[in-house]
Amino acid sequence: SDELVPPSRPEFLVTLIQAVLMPDPQGEKVTAEDVKKEASDVADKLMNDKRIAEHRRHFVAATIYQLVGNQAKATECWLQAIAADPKNPQYRYNAAIHFRSSGDFEEALRQCTLGATLAPEDRRFGTLKDQIRTQITKAAI
């Protein structure tokens, strides 16, 4: 990954992993589990790459872990990204989506509320809060 992705652009790792997870029309014998394992290894290495700002390392690693289905590691990394850059509304929005998909509606709503405070002009937070509340109501029925 060091050869393909410069330290200044770690988000390219996510694009590479998404491309690899797509089905191969040639039918190459690489399993999804192989790709997920490799992607997790890349995220683990990324977490220790001090050439990349701490908040970006956690953001990209969280996204990778989320892509490969490692929800526990994704949760840990989202919280670390937010702790490293608490005023970044994008991290809070992405974390809210993660928490919603993980079923942690309370934390998802909390991240939406904090994100909306940081970026009151960003309507995505209000929309996401409404969607989460609807989801909670449907789950209660």
CYANA upper distance limits for C-alpha pairs under 8 A (distance plus 0.5 A):
  1 SER  CA      5 VAL  CA      6.33
  1 SER  CA     13 LEU  CA      8.19
  1 SER  CA     42 VAL  CA      7.74
  2 ASP  CA      6 PRO  CA      7.04
  2 ASP  CA      7 PRO  CA      8.21
  5 VAL  CA      9 ARG  CA      7.04
  5 VAL  CA     10 PRO  CA      6.87
  5 VAL  CA     12 PHE  CA      6.77
  5 VAL  CA     13 LEU  CA      7.17
  6 PRO  CA     10 PRO  CA      7.25
  7 PRO  CA     51 ARG  CA      6.74
  7 PRO  CA     52 ILE  CA      6.25
  8 SER  CA     52 ILE  CA      7.11
 10 PRO  CA     14 VAL  CA      8.41
 10 PRO  CA     52 ILE  CA      8.16
 10 PRO  CA     56 ARG  CA      7.98
 10 PRO  CA     57 ARG  CA      7.83
 10 PRO  CA     60 VAL  CA      7.12
 11 GLU  CA     15 THR  CA      7.57
 11 GLU  CA     60 VAL  CA      6.20
 12 PHE  CA     16 LEU  CA      6.74
 13 LEU  CA     17 ILE  CA      6.61
 13 LEU  CA     60 VAL  CA      8.15
 13 LEU  CA     64 ILE  CA      8.44
 14 VAL  CA     18 GLN  CA      6.58
 14 VAL  CA     60 VAL  CA      7.47
 14 VAL  CA     63 THR  CA      7.47
 14 VAL  CA     64 ILE  CA      6.49
 15 THR  CA     19 ALA  CA      6.71
 16 LEU  CA     20 VAL  CA      6.77
 17 ILE  CA     21 LEU  CA      6.65
 17 ILE  CA     35 VAL  CA      8.41
 17 ILE  CA     39 ALA  CA      7.14
 17 ILE  CA     64 ILE  CA      8.11
 18 GLN  CA     22 MET  CA      7.11
 18 GLN  CA     67 LEU  CA      8.24
 20 VAL  CA     35 VAL  CA      7.69
 21 LEU  CA     32 ALA  CA      7.25
 21 LEU  CA     35 VAL  CA      7.37
 23 PRO  CA     27 GLY  CA      8.38
 24 ASP  CA     28 GLU  CA      6.74
 30 VAL  CA     34 ASP  CA      6.94
 30 VAL  CA     35 VAL  CA      7.81
 31 THR  CA     35 VAL  CA      7.05
 32 ALA  CA     36 LYS  CA      6.58
 33 GLU  CA     37 LYS  CA      6.54
 34 ASP  CA     38 GLU  CA      6.71
 35 VAL  CA     39 ALA  CA      6.48
 36 LYS  CA     40 SER  CA      6.54
 36 LYS  CA     68 VAL  CA      5.77
 37 LYS  CA     41 ASP  CA      6.72
 38 GLU  CA     42 VAL  CA      6.75
 39 ALA  CA     43 ALA  CA      6.74
 39 ALA  CA     64 ILE  CA      7.38
 39 ALA  CA     65 TYR  CA      8.40
 39 ALA  CA     68 VAL  CA      7.84
 40 SER  CA     44 ASP  CA      6.62
 40 SER  CA     64 ILE  CA      7.70
 40 SER  CA     65 TYR  CA      6.97
 40 SER  CA     68 VAL  CA      7.92
 41 ASP  CA     45 LYS  CA      6.78
 42 VAL  CA     46 LEU  CA      6.55
 43 ALA  CA     47 MET  CA      6.80
 43 ALA  CA     60 VAL  CA      8.22
 43 ALA  CA     61 ALA  CA      5.45
 43 ALA  CA     64 ILE  CA      7.03
 43 ALA  CA     65 TYR  CA      7.75
 44 ASP  CA     48 ASN  CA      7.67
 44 ASP  CA     61 ALA  CA      8.05
 45 LYS  CA     49 ASP  CA      7.09
 46 LEU  CA     57 ARG  CA      6.68
 46 LEU  CA     61 ALA  CA      7.42
 47 MET  CA     57 ARG  CA      6.17
 47 MET  CA     58 HIS  CA      7.16
 47 MET  CA     61 ALA  CA      7.42
 49 ASP  CA     57 ARG  CA      8.18
 50 LYS  CA     54 GLU  CA      7.91
 52 ILE  CA     56 ARG  CA      7.21
 52 ILE  CA     57 ARG  CA      6.68
 53 ALA  CA     57 ARG  CA      6.77
 54 GLU  CA     58 HIS  CA      6.86
 54 GLU  CA     81 ALA  CA      7.89
 54 GLU  CA     84 ALA  CA      7.08
 55 HIS  CA     59 PHE  CA      6.59
 55 HIS  CA     80 GLN  CA      7.82
 55 HIS  CA     81 ALA  CA      5.10
 55 HIS  CA     82 ILE  CA      7.78
 55 HIS  CA     83 ALA  CA      8.48
 55 HIS  CA     84 ALA  CA      5.58
 55 HIS  CA     85 ASP  CA      6.40
 56 ARG  CA     60 VAL  CA      6.54
 56 ARG  CA     81 ALA  CA      7.54
 57 ARG  CA     61 ALA  CA      6.50
 57 ARG  CA     81 ALA  CA      8.21
 58 HIS  CA     62 ALA  CA      6.35
 58 HIS  CA     77 CYS  CA      5.51
 58 HIS  CA     78 TRP  CA      7.07
 58 HIS  CA     80 GLN  CA      6.65
 58 HIS  CA     81 ALA  CA      5.33
 59 PHE  CA     63 THR  CA      6.81
 59 PHE  CA     77 CYS  CA      7.23
 59 PHE  CA     78 TRP  CA      6.84
 59 PHE  CA     81 ALA  CA      5.94
 59 PHE  CA     91 TYR  CA      7.58
 60 VAL  CA     64 ILE  CA      6.71
 61 ALA  CA     65 TYR  CA      6.55
 61 ALA  CA     74 ALA  CA      7.76
 61 ALA  CA     77 CYS  CA      7.01
 62 ALA  CA     66 GLN  CA      6.52
 62 ALA  CA     73 LYS  CA      7.53
 62 ALA  CA     74 ALA  CA      4.82
 62 ALA  CA     75 THR  CA      7.57
 62 ALA  CA     76 GLU  CA      8.16
 62 ALA  CA     77 CYS  CA      5.34
 62 ALA  CA     78 TRP  CA      6.06
 63 THR  CA     67 LEU  CA      6.67
 63 THR  CA     74 ALA  CA      7.39
 64 ILE  CA     68 VAL  CA      6.86
 64 ILE  CA     74 ALA  CA      8.23
 65 TYR  CA     69 GLY  CA      6.59
 65 TYR  CA     70 ASN  CA      5.52
 65 TYR  CA     71 GLN  CA      7.22
 65 TYR  CA     73 LYS  CA      6.71
 65 TYR  CA     74 ALA  CA      5.52
 66 GLN  CA     70 ASN  CA      6.32
 66 GLN  CA     71 GLN  CA      6.41
 66 GLN  CA     74 ALA  CA      5.89
 66 GLN  CA     98 HIS  CA      8.12
 70 ASN  CA     74 ALA  CA      6.69
 71 GLN  CA     75 THR  CA      6.51
 71 GLN  CA    102 SER  CA      7.72
 72 ALA  CA     76 GLU  CA      6.85
 73 LYS  CA     77 CYS  CA      6.64
 74 ALA  CA     78 TRP  CA      6.54
 74 ALA  CA     98 HIS  CA      8.50
 75 THR  CA     79 LEU  CA      6.76
 75 THR  CA     95 ALA  CA      8.29
 75 THR  CA     98 HIS  CA      8.04
 75 THR  CA     99 PHE  CA      8.06
 76 GLU  CA     80 GLN  CA      6.75
 77 CYS  CA     81 ALA  CA      6.50
 78 TRP  CA     82 ILE  CA      6.72
 78 TRP  CA     91 TYR  CA      7.77
 78 TRP  CA     95 ALA  CA      6.23
 79 LEU  CA     83 ALA  CA      6.60
 79 LEU  CA     95 ALA  CA      8.26
 80 GLN  CA     84 ALA  CA      6.56
 81 ALA  CA     85 ASP  CA      6.66
 81 ALA  CA     86 PRO  CA      8.30
 81 ALA  CA     91 TYR  CA      7.46
 82 ILE  CA     86 PRO  CA      5.22
 82 ILE  CA     87 LYS  CA      8.25
 82 ILE  CA     88 ASN  CA      7.74
 82 ILE  CA     91 TYR  CA      6.73
 82 ILE  CA     92 ARG  CA      7.29
 87 LYS  CA    118 LEU  CA      7.03
 88 ASN  CA     92 ARG  CA      7.28
 88 ASN  CA    115 GLY  CA      8.41
 88 ASN  CA    118 LEU  CA      8.21
 89 PRO  CA     93 TYR  CA      6.63
 89 PRO  CA    115 GLY  CA      5.43
 89 PRO  CA    116 ALA  CA      8.21
 89 PRO  CA    118 LEU  CA      6.69
 89 PRO  CA    119 ALA  CA      6.95
 90 GLN  CA     94 ASN  CA      6.64
 90 GLN  CA    115 GLY  CA      8.35
 91 TYR  CA     95 ALA  CA      6.45
 92 ARG  CA     96 ALA  CA      6.48
 92 ARG  CA    111 GLN  CA      5.89
 92 ARG  CA    112 CYS  CA      7.34
 92 ARG  CA    114 LEU  CA      7.99
 92 ARG  CA    115 GLY  CA      6.14
 93 TYR  CA     97 ILE  CA      6.88
 93 TYR  CA    111 GLN  CA      7.36
 93 TYR  CA    112 CYS  CA      6.91
 93 TYR  CA    115 GLY  CA      7.07
 93 TYR  CA    125 PHE  CA      7.44
 94 ASN  CA     98 HIS  CA      6.76
 95 ALA  CA     99 PHE  CA      6.58
 95 ALA  CA    108 ALA  CA      7.69
 95 ALA  CA    111 GLN  CA      7.52
 96 ALA  CA    100 ARG  CA      6.53
 96 ALA  CA    107 GLU  CA      7.61
 96 ALA  CA    108 ALA  CA      4.64
 96 ALA  CA    109 LEU  CA      7.41
 96 ALA  CA    110 ARG  CA      8.40
 96 ALA  CA    111 GLN  CA      5.90
 96 ALA  CA    112 CYS  CA      6.66
 97 ILE  CA    101 SER  CA      6.70
 97 ILE  CA    108 ALA  CA      7.26
 98 HIS  CA    102 SER  CA      6.65
 98 HIS  CA    108 ALA  CA      8.14
 99 PHE  CA    103 GLY  CA      6.68
 99 PHE  CA    104 ASP  CA      5.51
 99 PHE  CA    105 PHE  CA      6.96
 99 PHE  CA    107 GLU  CA      6.82
 99 PHE  CA    108 ALA  CA      5.50
100 ARG  CA    104 ASP  CA      6.13
100 ARG  CA    105 PHE  CA      5.80
100 ARG  CA    107 GLU  CA      8.46
100 ARG  CA    108 ALA  CA      5.91
100 ARG  CA    132 ILE  CA      7.47
104 ASP  CA    108 ALA  CA      6.77
105 PHE  CA    109 LEU  CA      6.54
105 PHE  CA    132 ILE  CA      7.21
105 PHE  CA    136 ILE  CA      7.92
106 GLU  CA    110 ARG  CA      6.72
107 GLU  CA    111 GLN  CA      6.65
108 ALA  CA    112 CYS  CA      6.76
108 ALA  CA    132 ILE  CA      8.31
109 LEU  CA    113 THR  CA      6.63
109 LEU  CA    129 LYS  CA      6.50
109 LEU  CA    132 ILE  CA      7.77
110 ARG  CA    114 LEU  CA      6.72
111 GLN  CA    115 GLY  CA      6.39
112 CYS  CA    116 ALA  CA      6.47
112 CYS  CA    125 PHE  CA      5.69
112 CYS  CA    126 GLY  CA      7.88
112 CYS  CA    128 LEU  CA      7.78
112 CYS  CA    129 LYS  CA      6.85
113 THR  CA    117 THR  CA      6.81
113 THR  CA    125 PHE  CA      7.81
114 LEU  CA    118 LEU  CA      6.88
115 GLY  CA    119 ALA  CA      6.57
115 GLY  CA    120 PRO  CA      8.41
115 GLY  CA    125 PHE  CA      7.25
116 ALA  CA    120 PRO  CA      5.39
116 ALA  CA    121 GLU  CA      8.26
116 ALA  CA    122 ASP  CA      7.29
116 ALA  CA    123 ARG  CA      8.43
116 ALA  CA    125 PHE  CA      6.19
116 ALA  CA    126 GLY  CA      7.83
123 ARG  CA    127 THR  CA      6.85
124 ARG  CA    128 LEU  CA      6.48
125 PHE  CA    129 LYS  CA      6.56
126 GLY  CA    130 ASP  CA      6.73
127 THR  CA    131 GLN  CA      6.80
128 LEU  CA    132 ILE  CA      6.63
129 LYS  CA    133 ARG  CA      6.65
130 ASP  CA    134 THR  CA      6.67
131 GLN  CA    135 GLN  CA      6.64
132 ILE  CA    136 ILE  CA      6.64
133 ARG  CA    137 THR  CA      6.67
134 THR  CA    138 LYS  CA      6.68
135 GLN  CA    139 ALA  CA      6.63
136 ILE  CA    140 ALA  CA      6.74
137 THR  CA    141 ILE  CA      7.09
